[in-house]
Amino acid sequence: MTQALVDALAPGRTAVWEHYADPGLTYVTEDNEVKSRKELLAEMKPLLPGSSGWIAVQEFRCTDFDSFAVTTYVMDEHETIEGQELHARYRGSDTWRATADGWRLTAAQVYAIPLDPPRGEPASALADYAGQYALSDTTRQTIRLERDHLVADRPGRPLQLLLPESGDVFFTPGRPRIRRIFTRAPDGQVRGFAERREGTDLLWTRVAEDAAH
């Protein structure tokens, strides 16, 4: 049933969702929008001309409580838009209830699984970013150059690999929710970075060499 529902998304086959969706369905999208059954069906349209796609349900788990069931799974999405291919993965968690007419979907929540971005080119030589940075008088970390990449060394924590995403933006593989966005003084020198997660920044300031000792 879950595979049938996701198969219906690209062609906009609302009949499948009309059959399985409970009248009281609450649907939370990957963009944090809460939709009713009526709203969800009204917005379900086929992909635009020039676009195609398909979704495979993977890692499916179901816990059956007789009168209701809870499922979780991964949706592996492949989409082609004007000849360009996109790939995304989502985590779905659903609640179904048993009715006289069969199982009906009562609640669904979709979470976009973050993926690491491709490695890009830094705005300047990697050595320009190396130095010691302070969050406060007692919390510091050192960023240093190792071969063709940077590492962040913070006492008491594992080393973190830093790879350039674009310009002054760096990421750590396996931690796609976090970015380090380096900032510059008017003369172009790196003066700190913002450690950004979910749109909120921790501001780190570069410490002068004589102040670091």
C-alpha positions in Angstrom: 0.0 0.0 0.0 2.8 2.4 0.8 4.5 1.7 -2.5 1.2 2.2 -4.3 0.8 5.6 -2.6 4.3 6.9 -3.6 3.9 5.4 -7.2 0.9 7.6 -7.5 2.7 10.9 -6.8 4.6 11.5 -10.0 1.5 10.9 -12.3 -0.8 12.6 -9.8 -3.1 9.6 -9.5 -5.4 11.0 -6.7 -7.7 7.9 -6.8 -5.0 5.9 -5.0 -4.8 8.4 -2.2 -8.6 8.9 -2.1 -8.9 5.1 -1.5 -6.2 4.7 1.2 -6.3 8.1 3.0 -8.5 8.3 6.1 -11.0 11.3 6.1 -9.1 12.6 9.2 -5.6 12.3 7.6 -3.0 14.7 8.9 0.0 14.9 6.6 3.2 16.7 7.5 5.4 17.5 4.5 9.2 17.7 4.3 8.8 21.5 4.2 7.1 21.4 7.6 3.6 22.1 6.2 0.6 20.5 7.9 -2.1 19.4 5.4 -5.5 17.8 5.7 -6.6 15.1 3.3 -8.6 17.6 1.3 -5.6 20.0 1.0 -3.3 17.2 0.0 -5.6 15.8 -2.7 -6.2 19.3 -4.1 -2.5 19.9 -4.5 -1.6 16.5 -6.0 -0.8 17.2 -9.7 1.2 15.3 -12.3 4.8 16.3 -12.8 5.2 19.1 -15.3 6.0 18.3 -19.0 9.7 17.6 -19.3 9.9 16.0 -15.9 9.6 12.4 -14.9 10.4 10.4 -11.8 9.9 7.4 -9.6 10.3 6.4 -5.9 11.4 3.1 -4.4 10.3 2.3 -0.8 13.2 0.9 1.1 14.0 -0.2 4.7 10.3 -0.7 5.4 9.4 -1.5 9.0 5.9 -2.1 10.4 4.7 -2.6 14.0 1.1 -4.0 14.1 -1.0 -3.2 17.1 -4.1 -4.9 15.7 -6.4 -1.9 15.6 -3.6 0.3 14.2 -0.1 0.0 12.7 3.0 2.2 12.7 5.4 2.1 9.8 8.7 3.8 8.9 10.7 3.6 5.7 13.0 5.4 3.3 11.7 6.8 0.0 14.5 6.8 -2.6 13.5 9.4 -5.2 14.9 9.7 -8.7 13.7 12.6 -10.9 14.6 13.9 -14.3 14.0 17.6 -15.1 14.7 18.8 -18.6 17.3 16.0 -19.0 19.0 16.7 -15.7 18.9 14.0 -13.0 18.1 14.7 -9.3 18.3 12.2 -6.4 16.9 12.7 -3.0 16.0 10.4 0.0 13.2 10.9 2.5 12.2 9.2 5.7 8.5 8.5 6.0 6.6 7.6 9.2 3.0 6.7 9.0 0.1 5.6 11.2 -2.6 3.3 9.7 -5.9 2.3 11.4 -7.8 -0.9 10.7 -11.4 -0.3 9.4 -14.2 -2.5 8.1 -13.0 -1.6 4.6 -9.3 -2.3 5.2 -6.3 -0.3 6.4 -6.5 3.5 6.1 -3.7 6.1 6.4 -4.4 8.5 9.3 -1.1 10.3 9.9 2.0 10.7 7.8 5.2 12.7 8.3 8.0 13.1 5.8 11.6 14.1 6.7 14.1 15.0 4.0 17.3 13.1 4.7 20.2 15.6 4.2 23.0 14.6 1.8 26.5 15.8 1.6 27.0 18.4 -1.2 29.6 17.9 -3.9 33.1 19.2 -3.2 33.7 22.6 -4.7 36.5 25.2 -5.0 37.4 27.5 -2.1 37.4 31.2 -2.5 41.2 31.4 -1.7 44.1 29.1 -0.8 43.2 26.7 2.0 46.1 28.0 4.1 44.2 31.4 4.4 41.6 29.7 6.6 44.1 28.1 9.0 44.4 29.5 12.5 42.8 29.5 15.9 39.2 30.5 16.5 37.4 31.4 19.7 33.7 31.0 20.6 34.4 32.4 24.1 37.4 32.9 26.3 37.4 29.2 27.2 36.1 27.5 24.0 38.5 27.4 21.1 39.3 25.3 18.1 42.2 25.2 15.6 41.8 24.9 11.9 44.8 23.6 10.1 45.8 22.5 6.6 46.5 18.8 6.0 47.5 18.0 2.4 44.6 19.0 0.2 42.0 19.7 3.0 41.4 21.4 6.3 40.7 19.8 9.7 39.1 21.4 12.7 40.7 20.4 16.0 38.6 21.1 19.1 39.9 19.8 22.5 38.0 16.7 23.7 36.3 16.1 20.3 37.2 14.0 17.2 39.0 15.8 14.4 36.6 17.1 11.7 37.4 17.1 8.1 36.5 20.4 6.3 35.8 20.4 2.6 35.0 23.4 0.5 31.4 23.6 -0.9 31.6 27.0 -2.6 33.6 30.1 -2.0 34.0 30.6 1.8 31.5 27.8 2.7 32.8 24.5 4.1 31.1 21.3 5.2 32.1 18.1 7.1 31.2 14.8 5.3 28.5 13.0 7.2 27.2 16.2 8.9 25.2 17.8 6.0 23.1 19.9 8.5 26.1 22.0 9.4 28.1 24.5 7.4 31.1 26.7 8.3 30.8 30.1 6.6 34.0 32.1 6.9 33.8 35.8 7.1 36.3 38.4 6.0 37.5 41.8 7.1 37.4 44.8 4.6 41.0 43.9 3.5 39.9 40.4 2.6 41.6 38.6 5.5 39.6 35.8 7.1 38.4 37.1 10.5 36.1 34.3 11.7 33.3 31.9 10.7 29.7 31.2 11.4 28.9 27.6 12.4 25.4 27.4 10.9 22.8 24.7 11.7 19.1 25.1 10.7 19.6 28.8 10.0 21.1 29.6 13.4 24.8 30.7 13.7 27.4 30.2 16.3 30.0 33.0 15.7 33.7 32.1 16.0 36.3 34.9 15.9 39.8 34.3 14.6 42.4 34.8 17.4 45.6 36.7 16.6 48.8 34.6 16.9 50.2 36.5 19.8 46.8 36.2 21.7 46.6 32.5 21.0 49.6 31.7 23.3 
